[in-house]
Amino acid sequence: MTELTILSGYSSLVLYGTLICVCLLTKLPNRCFPTKAVDVWHRLDDAGRTKLVELYLRDAGNFQDVRSEDRSPKRMFSDPLYAVLGNSTGPFDGSQT
């Protein structure tokens, strides 16, 4: 399964307009299971990883209003947290772009 197949499948499980949130704990994926991450993940910084997940949601074909937010705690010595959000347009039928 590819990332796009997985993400486009989510919309078949939720109602039209439902908000989906993909949270990126950017420190964790860099330390755990490096062989499981797509190669490009290792070559991107936090902003690039966020843009990659935004691209995946857009390319899945059934999300609109895709955006990202930095939800990192505003204190020293905390891990960053980014959220990529998009609203479901329903199951992917191939005609959506």
C-alpha positions, -999 to +999 in steps of 0.1 A: +000+000+000+012+035-008+007+066+013-019+079-012-039+047-011-040+048+027-050+085+029-076+083+001-091+053+020-097+074+051-123+095+034-144+064+027-147+060+065-158+095+074-186+119+064-181+146+038-165+176+054-150+157+083-116+171+094-087+147+093-055+155+112-021+139+106+002+147+135+039+148+129+061+142+159+092+150+140+117+137+165+101+103+168+100+093+131+137+102+129+147+079+157+124+050+153+123+024+125+144+043+100+140+014+075+102+019+075+103+056+066+102+066+029+137+077+018+127+113+012+117+116+049+153+113+059+164+141+035+138+167+046+137+191+075+106+197+096+091+222+071+098+198+042+081+169+060+051+190+067+048+200+030+053+163+020+023+152+041+003+182+027+012+170-008+001+134+001-033+147+013-038+168-018-027+141-042-050+115-025-078+133-044-105+136-017-094+163+007-099+200+005-086+230+025-054+212+032-032+232+056-006+227+083-002+241+118+028+243+141+014+231+175+048+228+192+048+236+229+063+271+235+089+261+260+125+250+260+135+213+256+103+201+240+098+182+208+082+199+179+046+189+169+031+197+135-004+190+123-015+186+087-053+191+084-077+185+055-115+182+051-128+150+035-148+153+003-160+118+006-148+086-010-124+090-039-142+083-072-114+092-096-131+124-108-119+146-079-087+166-082 
